[in-house]
């Protein structure tokens, strides 16, 4: 488990992606929006990122609930952030985080 230290968005007119980074160097990616990507990226930074930065990535359900408790709007954005953290890969062995501890 590690603290989340970065939430970044990358977008074009048609799509937005989010990258979540942890203090131990792991990162994961998720799609945020298939349309109005610039607006959704702004919402993610204003209403989701403040509640996940500095938090432990070990309990994604609790992390999602934390965001929803503080922001009762735009609940679908938390799923993208969860997916980005859940799909992060080990920088040493390339194993998915959900597969268990690093084999290296």
C-alpha positions in Angstrom: 0.0 0.0 0.0 1.2 3.5 -0.8 -0.1 7.0 -0.7 -1.5 8.6 -3.8 0.8 11.5 -4.8 -0.4 12.5 -8.3 -3.6 12.8 -10.3 -3.0 14.0 -13.8 -5.3 14.3 -16.8 -4.5 14.3 -20.5 -7.2 15.1 -22.9 -8.2 16.0 -26.5 -11.6 17.3 -27.6 -12.9 13.7 -27.7 -11.4 11.8 -24.8 -9.7 12.3 -21.4 -7.4 10.0 -19.5 -6.3 10.1 -15.9 -3.0 8.9 -14.5 -2.7 8.2 -10.8 0.7 7.9 -9.3 1.7 6.6 -5.8 4.6 7.5 -3.6 6.4 4.2 -4.4 6.5 5.0 -8.1 3.5 2.9 -9.3 1.0 4.4 -11.7 -2.2 3.5 -13.3 -4.4 4.9 -16.1 -8.1 5.2 -16.7 -10.5 6.8 -19.2 -12.4 9.7 -17.7 -14.6 11.0 -20.5 -15.6 10.1 -24.0 -16.9 13.7 -24.6 -16.6 17.2 -23.1 -13.2 16.0 -22.0 -11.8 19.4 -21.0 -14.8 20.0 -18.6 -14.6 16.5 -17.1 -10.8 16.9 -16.5 -11.5 20.1 -14.7 -14.2 18.5 -12.5 -11.8 15.6 -11.7 -9.1 18.0 -10.5 -11.6 20.2 -8.5 -13.9 17.5 -7.0 -12.0 14.2 -6.9 -8.3 14.8 -6.7 -8.4 16.8 -3.5 -10.0 13.8 -1.7 -7.6 11.1 -3.0 -4.3 12.9 -2.9 -2.3 11.8 0.2 -4.7 8.8 0.7 -3.7 5.1 0.9 -4.4 3.2 -2.3 -4.9 -0.1 -0.5 -8.7 0.2 0.0 -10.2 1.5 -3.2 -13.8 1.0 -2.0 -13.1 3.3 1.0 -11.4 5.7 -1.3 -14.4 5.9 -3.6 -16.7 6.3 -0.7 -14.6 9.1 0.7 -15.0 11.0 -2.6 -18.7 10.3 -2.8 -19.3 11.4 0.8 -17.5 14.7 0.1 -18.8 15.3 -3.4 -22.3 14.0 -4.1 -22.0 14.9 -7.7 -20.3 13.1 -10.7 -19.9 9.6 -9.1 -18.7 8.1 -12.3 -15.4 9.9 -12.1 -14.4 7.9 -9.0 -14.7 4.7 -11.1 -12.1 6.0 -13.5 -9.8 6.9 -10.7 -10.3 3.5 -9.1 -9.6 1.8 -12.4 -6.4 3.8 -12.9 -5.1 2.8 -9.4 -6.3 -0.8 -9.8 -4.6 -1.3 -13.2 -1.3 0.1 -12.1 1.7 -2.1 -12.9 4.8 -3.0 -10.8 7.8 -1.1 -12.3 10.0 -4.1 -11.5 8.1 -7.1 -12.7 5.2 -5.6 -14.6 2.6 -7.6 -12.6 -0.8 -6.0 -12.1 -1.3 -4.6 -8.6 -4.4 -6.7 -8.1 -2.4 -9.9 -8.8 -0.8 -9.6 -5.4 2.7 -8.7 -4.1 5.5 -8.1 -6.6 7.3 -11.3 -7.6 10.7 -9.5 -7.9 
